[in-house]
Amino acid sequence: MLNFKILLTFIVFAGISCDYVIDYAFRNMLNSSVDRCDNFYRHVCKVGTKHGMLKLGYSILEEDYGNFTVTDDISEYLVELMKCSETDYKEGTVTEKLRNLLENAIQNGEEDIFLNNMKNIRNFTGHQNQFSQFLANWESDLIARYQLGCELVIGYNKERLWLYKNTRVIDDFEKILNELKPIFNTWIEETPSFKKYQVVDKYHDIVSNLELQNMSSSHRISQLTTEFKNCQKMLGQWLNDQILVNIICIDDNYQRYRNNSERLLTNFNAFLDGNFVNLGLPFYAVASRIETESFYTGLLGFGIAHEMSHSVIQSNGDEKKLFFSQRTTNCIQNQYYKSCDYYNVPSDNCIQYLTRIDDNGSDLLGFRGVIQLAKNQFGRKLYEQNDEYSDYTNLQLLFMGQASFACNYRISDKDHSPFVIRSNAIAAQNPEFRDAFKCGPNSNISKSLHKTCYILGPNASPE
């Protein structure tokens, strides 16, 4: 086997870039001085690594944003939006203009029409003598809202435009999701406790109905265009001032978008909302630059499979009943406690974070799904050297992809175990890891194994 340091030097200095994301990970995150069989997380994510994949995702997005060529179907919309950020808006402008319009409306006997129009754009339901106070309250923070609104609305549509131009990534994610479904459903059908409680059909349907939250469709972009144009058209009928129209429409858009449930995640993260798997925009961006399928499946397949696992592993506080035996629950938690001991994580952190059976279990079940997916995808090639990175097998790159997911923006939080525990617990639980990296019985990965936890499938506890 080639010396890793020689390989890394060759990649960086000889100008060879086989895979943008792997090269980035090797240069910026990997620490070859740490034995991967002793602390796999610190081998892949060196001390001091912050915002690893998140930072990479944003750098890709900024580069792509700068190269945008606006397409015909949304060019008019974006051009109008860009005007808002160039408007020299001064405090008092809206108040002064709308007061003048109200005075003109009163003189022309059209006060009711004017106030009804204001109701349509800002829910003003008072009378003429209350209008001045309404304007003062509205405009008190309109400047800040307007500027933020410009950034938000333009940014909101940049995100969708990026996804609109990178539909291959969405197709790839949907393919992963759909290929994981039969793997999970087979395990559900074979799980003794699911049979015992007669919930096989229930969870089979839950998994089968999972979808990727796709917020990039041309329909959604067209809808945004229509909403903005309708606002301009409505106001333009009685406001002969295009700048004022744009100011009010942008503010209206901001108020609606601020609480829009379709707002994309800005972190390298994912979450499950009902039957929708939601992925952060940097997640998509990183995927757009990975060419090595095994690393891709390990890194991004894990994010999807983890969220899928949440659909069948509910937290203890959830209304849905956990259809697992106490033996299964204890196995999962004992693995994480034992990993804490081996990697010197303070016990109070373990107590605080490792009570999260749903996230810990989703880590283990999710990556087991990824391994089965890779076996289906690669067959025997999974155990062979990668064509471009010949110092690694595809199976090794699969595990390295998963650990790179953890080179993220946080160490731990109230919902998740520390990443050093998550990655090493996954490595300990899967014999494929020890085989892939030839970890001996005295390595930390081997010694930190509590016992193999079977969450779903025929080997799961029947109690």
C-alpha positions as CSV (number, residue, x, y, z in Angstrom):
1,M,0.0,0.0,0.0
2,L,1.3,3.5,-0.9
3,N,2.3,5.8,1.9
4,F,-0.6,8.2,2.5
5,K,1.6,11.3,3.0
6,I,3.2,10.6,-0.4
7,L,-0.2,10.2,-2.0
8,L,-1.5,13.5,-0.4
9,T,1.6,15.4,-1.6
10,F,1.1,14.0,-5.1
11,I,-2.5,15.1,-5.1
12,V,-1.9,18.6,-3.8
13,F,1.3,19.6,-5.6
14,A,1.1,17.7,-8.8
15,G,-2.1,19.5,-9.6
16,I,-4.2,16.4,-9.9
17,S,-7.8,16.9,-8.8
18,C,-9.8,13.7,-9.1
19,D,-12.6,14.8,-6.9
20,Y,-13.1,18.4,-5.7
21,V,-14.6,17.4,-2.3
22,I,-12.3,14.6,-1.5
23,D,-9.3,16.7,-2.3
24,Y,-10.7,19.5,-0.1
25,A,-11.2,17.0,2.7
26,F,-7.7,15.5,2.4
27,R,-6.1,19.0,2.4
28,N,-8.1,20.7,5.1
29,M,-9.5,18.0,7.5
30,L,-7.6,14.7,7.4
31,N,-4.9,13.9,10.0
32,S,-2.9,10.9,8.9
33,S,-0.9,10.9,12.2
34,V,-4.0,9.6,14.1
35,D,-4.5,5.9,13.7
36,R,-7.9,5.4,12.1
37,C,-8.5,2.2,14.1
38,D,-8.0,4.1,17.4
39,N,-9.9,7.3,16.7
40,F,-11.5,7.4,13.3
41,Y,-13.2,10.7,13.8
42,R,-9.9,12.5,14.6
43,H,-8.2,10.7,11.7
44,V,-10.8,12.2,9.3
45,C,-11.4,15.5,11.2
46,K,-8.2,16.9,12.7
47,V,-8.3,19.0,15.8
48,G,-9.3,22.6,15.0
49,T,-11.5,21.7,12.0
50,K,-14.5,23.9,12.1
51,H,-17.2,24.4,9.5
52,G,-15.6,21.7,7.3
53,M,-18.3,20.7,4.9
54,L,-20.4,23.8,5.7
55,K,-17.6,26.1,4.7
56,L,-17.0,24.1,1.5
57,G,-20.7,24.2,0.7
58,Y,-20.9,28.0,1.0
59,S,-17.7,28.5,-1.1
60,I,-19.2,26.4,-3.9
61,L,-22.5,28.4,-3.7
62,E,-20.7,31.8,-3.8
63,E,-18.6,30.6,-6.8
64,D,-21.7,29.4,-8.6
65,Y,-23.8,32.5,-7.7
66,G,-21.1,34.7,-9.4
67,N,-21.4,32.6,-12.6
68,F,-25.2,32.8,-12.9
69,T,-26.7,33.5,-16.2
70,V,-30.3,34.4,-15.5
71,T,-32.7,32.3,-17.5
72,D,-35.6,33.8,-19.4
73,D,-38.3,32.4,-17.2
74,I,-37.2,34.4,-14.2
75,S,-35.0,37.1,-15.6
76,E,-37.6,39.9,-15.4
77,Y,-38.4,39.0,-11.8
78,L,-34.8,39.0,-10.6
79,V,-34.1,42.3,-12.4
80,E,-37.0,43.9,-10.5
81,L,-35.7,42.5,-7.3
82,M,-32.2,43.7,-7.8
83,K,-33.6,47.3,-8.2
84,C,-34.7,47.2,-4.6
85,S,-31.2,47.0,-3.2
86,E,-30.2,50.0,-5.3
87,T,-33.0,52.2,-4.2
88,D,-31.9,55.2,-2.1
89,Y,-34.5,54.9,0.5
90,K,-34.7,57.6,3.1
91,E,-36.6,57.6,6.3
92,G,-40.0,59.3,6.0
93,T,-40.3,58.6,2.3
94,V,-43.1,56.1,2.5
95,T,-44.9,58.0,5.3
96,E,-44.8,61.3,3.4
97,K,-45.9,59.9,0.1
98,L,-48.8,57.8,1.5
99,R,-50.0,60.8,3.6
100,N,-50.1,62.9,0.5
101,L,-52.0,60.2,-1.3
102,L,-54.5,60.0,1.5
103,E,-55.0,63.8,1.4
104,N,-55.6,63.6,-2.4
105,A,-58.0,60.7,-1.9
106,I,-60.0,62.7,0.7
107,Q,-60.1,65.7,-1.6
108,N,-61.4,63.5,-4.5
109,G,-63.9,61.7,-2.3
110,E,-61.9,58.4,-2.5
111,E,-60.9,57.9,1.1
112,D,-62.7,54.5,1.4
113,I,-60.9,53.2,-1.7
114,F,-57.6,54.3,-0.4
115,L,-58.0,52.8,3.0
116,N,-59.3,49.6,1.5
117,N,-56.1,49.4,-0.6
118,M,-54.0,49.9,2.5
119,K,-56.0,47.0,4.1
120,N,-55.0,44.8,1.2
121,I,-51.3,45.5,1.5
122,R,-50.7,45.9,5.2
123,N,-53.9,44.8,7.0
124,F,-54.8,48.4,8.0
125,T,-58.4,48.3,9.3
126,G,-58.7,51.7,11.0
127,H,-60.1,55.0,10.0
128,Q,-58.5,58.1,8.5
129,N,-57.7,59.7,11.9
130,Q,-55.7,56.5,12.9
131,F,-53.7,56.5,9.7
132,S,-50.8,58.7,10.9
133,Q,-50.1,56.4,13.9
134,F,-50.3,53.4,11.7
135,L,-47.7,54.8,9.3
136,A,-45.4,55.8,12.2
137,N,-45.5,52.3,13.6
138,W,-45.1,50.6,10.2
139,E,-42.1,52.8,9.2
140,S,-40.3,52.7,12.5
141,D,-38.5,49.6,11.4
142,L,-39.3,49.6,7.7
143,I,-35.8,50.7,6.7
144,A,-34.1,47.7,8.4
145,R,-36.9,45.4,7.2
146,Y,-36.7,46.7,3.7
147,Q,-32.9,46.2,3.4
148,L,-33.1,42.8,5.0
149,G,-36.1,42.1,2.8
150,C,-34.1,42.8,-0.4
151,E,-31.3,40.5,0.7
152,L,-33.7,37.8,1.8
153,V,-35.9,37.8,-1.3
154,I,-33.0,38.0,-3.7
155,G,-31.1,35.3,-1.7
156,Y,-34.2,33.2,-1.4
157,N,-34.5,33.0,-5.2
158,K,-30.8,32.6,-5.7
159,E,-31.1,29.4,-3.7
160,R,-34.0,28.2,-5.9
161,L,-32.2,29.3,-9.0
162,W,-29.1,27.3,-7.9
163,L,-31.2,24.2,-7.4
164,Y,-33.1,24.8,-10.6
165,K,-29.8,24.7,-12.4
166,N,-28.5,21.7,-10.5
167,T,-31.4,19.3,-10.9
168,R,-28.9,16.4,-11.2
169,V,-28.2,16.6,-7.5
170,I,-31.9,16.4,-6.7
171,D,-32.3,13.4,-8.9
172,D,-29.3,11.7,-7.2
173,F,-30.8,12.3,-3.8
174,E,-34.2,11.0,-4.8
175,K,-32.5,7.9,-6.2
176,I,-30.7,7.3,-2.9
177,L,-33.9,7.8,-1.0
178,N,-35.9,5.4,-3.2
179,E,-33.1,2.8,-3.1
180,L,-33.0,2.9,0.7
181,K,-36.8,2.4,1.0
182,P,-36.8,-1.4,0.0
183,I,-33.9,-2.0,2.3
184,F,-35.7,-0.5,5.3
185,N,-39.0,-2.1,4.4
186,T,-37.4,-5.5,4.2
187,W,-35.9,-5.1,7.6
188,I,-39.3,-3.8,8.9
189,E,-41.0,-7.0,7.6
190,E,-38.4,-9.2,9.3
191,T,-38.4,-7.4,12.7
192,P,-39.9,-9.7,15.4
193,S,-41.2,-6.9,17.7
194,F,-42.9,-5.2,14.7
195,K,-44.6,-8.4,14.0
196,K,-45.5,-8.9,17.6
197,Y,-47.2,-5.4,17.8
198,Q,-48.7,-5.8,14.3
199,V,-47.1,-2.5,13.1
200,V,-45.4,-3.9,10.0
201,D,-47.9,-2.3,7.6
202,K,-47.9,0.9,9.5
203,Y,-44.1,1.4,9.3
204,H,-44.0,0.0,5.8
205,D,-46.3,2.8,4.7
206,I,-44.4,5.5,6.6
207,V,-41.1,4.6,4.9
208,S,-42.7,4.1,1.5
209,N,-44.3,7.6,1.6
210,L,-41.1,9.5,2.5
211,E,-40.3,12.2,0.0
212,L,-37.4,14.6,-0.6
213,Q,-38.6,18.2,0.0
214,N,-38.0,19.7,-3.5
215,M,-38.1,23.5,-3.4
216,S,-36.5,24.1,-6.7
217,S,-39.3,23.4,-9.2
218,S,-40.0,25.8,-12.0
219,H,-43.6,25.9,-10.7
220,R,-42.4,27.4,-7.4
221,I,-40.2,30.0,-9.2
222,S,-43.1,30.9,-11.4
223,Q,-45.3,31.3,-8.3
224,L,-42.9,33.7,-6.7
225,T,-42.7,35.7,-9.9
226,T,-46.5,35.8,-10.1
227,E,-46.8,36.9,-6.4
228,F,-44.4,39.8,-6.9
229,K,-46.0,40.9,-10.2
230,N,-49.5,40.8,-8.7
231,C,-48.4,43.1,-5.9
232,Q,-46.8,45.5,-8.4
233,K,-49.9,45.4,-10.5
234,M,-52.3,46.0,-7.7
235,L,-50.4,48.9,-6.2
236,G,-49.6,50.3,-9.6
237,Q,-53.3,50.9,-10.2
238,W,-53.3,53.7,-7.6
239,L,-49.7,54.4,-6.8
240,N,-47.9,56.3,-9.6
241,D,-44.5,55.7,-8.1
242,Q,-42.5,52.6,-9.1
243,I,-39.9,53.0,-6.3
244,L,-42.7,53.2,-3.7
245,V,-44.4,50.2,-5.2
246,N,-41.2,48.2,-5.1
247,I,-40.5,49.2,-1.5
248,I,-44.0,48.0,-0.3
249,C,-43.9,44.8,-2.4
250,I,-40.5,43.8,-1.1
251,D,-41.6,44.5,2.4
252,D,-44.7,42.4,1.8
253,N,-42.6,39.6,0.4
254,Y,-40.2,39.7,3.4
255,Q,-43.1,39.5,5.8
256,R,-44.4,36.4,4.1
257,Y,-41.0,34.7,3.4
258,R,-39.8,35.2,6.9
259,N,-42.2,32.6,8.2
260,N,-42.2,30.5,5.1
261,S,-41.9,26.8,6.0
262,E,-40.2,26.2,2.6
263,R,-37.2,28.3,3.6
264,L,-34.1,26.2,2.9
265,L,-31.8,25.2,5.7
266,T,-28.6,27.2,5.7
267,N,-26.5,24.6,7.5
268,F,-24.9,21.4,6.4
269,N,-27.8,19.6,8.0
270,A,-31.0,17.7,7.5
271,F,-34.2,17.1,9.3
272,L,-37.4,15.1,8.9
273,D,-40.7,17.0,8.8
274,G,-43.6,14.6,8.5
275,N,-43.0,12.5,5.5
276,F,-40.5,15.0,4.0
277,V,-36.7,14.7,4.2
278,N,-35.3,18.3,4.2
279,L,-31.7,19.0,3.3
280,G,-29.7,22.2,3.8
281,L,-28.5,24.1,0.7
282,P,-24.8,23.5,1.5
283,F,-25.7,19.8,1.5
284,Y,-26.8,20.1,-2.1
285,A,-23.8,22.2,-3.0
286,V,-21.2,19.7,-1.7
287,A,-23.0,16.9,-3.6
288,S,-22.7,18.9,-6.8
289,R,-18.9,18.6,-6.7
290,I,-18.4,15.0,-5.7
291,E,-17.5,12.5,-8.4
292,T,-16.5,9.5,-6.3
293,E,-19.6,7.4,-5.8
294,S,-18.5,5.6,-2.7
295,F,-17.5,8.8,-0.8
296,Y,-20.8,10.4,-2.1
297,T,-22.9,7.6,-0.7
298,G,-21.1,7.6,2.7
299,L,-21.3,11.4,3.1
300,L,-24.7,12.3,1.7
301,G,-26.4,8.9,1.8
302,F,-25.8,8.9,5.6
303,G,-27.6,12.3,6.0
304,I,-30.6,10.9,4.1
305,A,-30.6,7.5,5.8
306,H,-30.3,9.1,9.2
307,E,-33.5,11.1,8.6
308,M,-35.2,8.0,7.2
309,S,-34.4,6.2,10.4
310,H,-36.2,8.8,12.4
311,S,-39.4,7.7,10.8
312,V,-39.2,4.4,12.5
313,I,-37.2,5.3,15.7
314,Q,-39.1,7.8,17.7
315,S,-37.9,9.6,20.8
316,N,-39.2,8.5,24.2
317,G,-41.1,11.7,24.5
318,D,-42.9,11.3,21.2
319,E,-46.6,10.4,21.1
320,K,-45.8,7.4,19.0
321,K,-44.9,4.3,20.9
322,L,-41.4,2.8,20.6
323,F,-41.9,-0.7,19.2
324,F,-38.4,-1.9,20.3
325,S,-37.5,-4.0,23.2
326,Q,-35.8,-2.5,26.2
327,R,-32.9,-4.8,25.3
328,T,-32.5,-3.0,21.9
329,T,-32.7,0.4,23.6
330,N,-30.1,-0.5,26.2
331,C,-27.8,-1.9,23.5
332,I,-27.8,1.4,21.6
333,Q,-27.3,3.5,24.7
334,N,-24.6,1.3,26.2
335,Q,-22.6,1.5,23.0
336,Y,-22.6,5.3,23.2
337,Y,-21.7,5.2,26.9
338,K,-18.8,2.9,26.2
339,S,-17.6,5.1,23.4
340,C,-17.7,8.0,25.8
341,D,-15.3,6.1,28.1
342,Y,-12.8,5.3,25.3
343,Y,-12.7,8.8,23.9
344,N,-12.7,10.7,27.2
345,V,-15.9,12.6,26.8
346,P,-17.0,13.9,30.2
347,S,-19.7,11.7,31.7
348,D,-22.1,14.6,32.3
349,N,-22.1,15.2,28.5
350,C,-22.9,11.5,28.0
351,I,-25.8,11.7,30.5
352,Q,-27.1,14.9,28.9
353,Y,-26.9,13.9,25.3
354,L,-26.9,10.2,25.1
355,T,-30.5,9.8,26.4
356,R,-31.5,10.6,22.8
357,I,-32.4,7.1,21.7
358,D,-33.9,8.4,18.5
359,D,-30.7,10.1,17.2
360,N,-28.3,7.5,18.5
361,G,-30.4,4.7,17.0
362,S,-30.8,6.7,13.8
363,D,-27.0,6.9,13.5
364,L,-26.5,3.2,13.8
365,L,-29.5,2.1,11.7
366,G,-29.0,4.9,9.1
367,F,-25.4,3.9,8.4
368,R,-26.3,0.2,8.3
369,G,-28.7,1.1,5.6
370,V,-25.9,3.0,3.8
371,I,-23.7,-0.1,3.9
372,Q,-26.4,-2.3,2.5
373,L,-27.1,0.4,-0.2
374,A,-23.4,0.4,-1.1
375,K,-23.3,-3.4,-1.3
376,N,-26.2,-3.3,-3.7
377,Q,-24.6,-0.5,-5.8
378,F,-21.0,-1.9,-6.0
379,G,-21.2,-5.6,-5.4
380,R,-17.6,-7.0,-5.2
381,K,-16.2,-3.6,-6.3
382,L,-17.0,-2.2,-2.9
383,Y,-14.0,-4.2,-1.5
384,E,-11.7,-3.2,-4.4
385,Q,-9.4,-0.3,-4.8
386,N,-11.1,2.9,-6.0
387,D,-10.2,3.8,-9.6
388,E,-9.1,7.3,-8.8
389,Y,-7.9,7.0,-5.2
390,S,-6.1,3.7,-5.5
391,D,-4.8,3.9,-1.9
392,Y,-8.3,3.3,-0.7
393,T,-11.0,0.7,-1.3
394,N,-14.5,1.9,-2.0
395,L,-15.6,0.6,1.4
396,Q,-12.9,2.7,3.1
397,L,-14.1,5.8,1.2
398,L,-17.7,5.0,2.2
399,F,-16.7,5.2,5.9
400,M,-14.5,8.3,5.3
401,G,-17.5,10.0,3.7
402,Q,-19.6,9.4,6.7
403,A,-17.0,10.7,9.1
404,S,-16.5,13.8,6.9
405,F,-20.2,14.6,7.5
406,A,-19.2,15.1,11.1
407,C,-16.5,17.7,10.2
408,N,-19.2,20.2,10.7
409,Y,-20.1,23.3,12.7
410,R,-20.7,22.0,16.1
411,I,-19.3,19.5,18.6
412,S,-22.6,18.5,20.2
413,D,-26.0,20.0,21.0
414,K,-29.0,19.1,23.1
415,D,-30.3,16.7,20.5
416,H,-27.2,14.9,19.3
417,S,-24.2,13.2,20.8
418,P,-20.7,14.7,20.3
419,F,-19.5,13.9,16.8
420,V,-16.4,12.1,18.1
421,I,-18.7,9.7,19.7
422,R,-21.1,9.4,16.8
423,S,-18.5,8.5,14.2
424,N,-16.5,6.2,16.4
425,A,-19.7,4.4,17.6
426,I,-20.7,3.8,14.0
427,A,-17.2,2.4,13.3
428,A,-17.4,0.1,16.3
429,Q,-20.8,-1.2,15.5
430,N,-20.0,-2.3,11.9
431,P,-17.7,-5.2,11.4
432,E,-17.2,-4.0,7.8
433,F,-15.2,-1.1,9.3
434,R,-12.8,-3.4,11.2
435,D,-12.4,-5.5,8.0
436,A,-11.9,-2.6,5.7
437,F,-9.2,-0.9,7.8
438,K,-7.8,-4.2,9.3
439,C,-8.3,-3.1,12.9
440,G,-6.9,-5.5,15.4
441,P,-8.6,-6.7,18.6
442,N,-6.6,-4.3,20.7
443,S,-7.5,-1.2,18.8
444,N,-9.9,1.3,20.4
445,I,-12.5,0.8,17.7
446,S,-12.5,-3.0,18.5
447,K,-12.4,-2.6,22.3
448,S,-15.1,0.1,22.4
449,L,-17.7,-2.2,20.8
450,H,-20.3,-3.0,23.4
451,K,-22.0,-5.6,21.3
452,T,-23.6,-5.5,17.9
453,C,-27.0,-3.8,18.1
454,Y,-29.7,-5.1,15.8
455,I,-32.4,-2.5,15.6
456,L,-34.3,-3.8,12.6
457,G,-34.3,-7.1,10.8
458,P,-34.5,-10.8,11.8
459,N,-31.8,-10.6,14.4
460,A,-33.5,-7.8,16.4
461,S,-34.6,-8.7,19.8
462,P,-38.1,-10.3,19.8
463,E,-39.1,-9.0,23.3
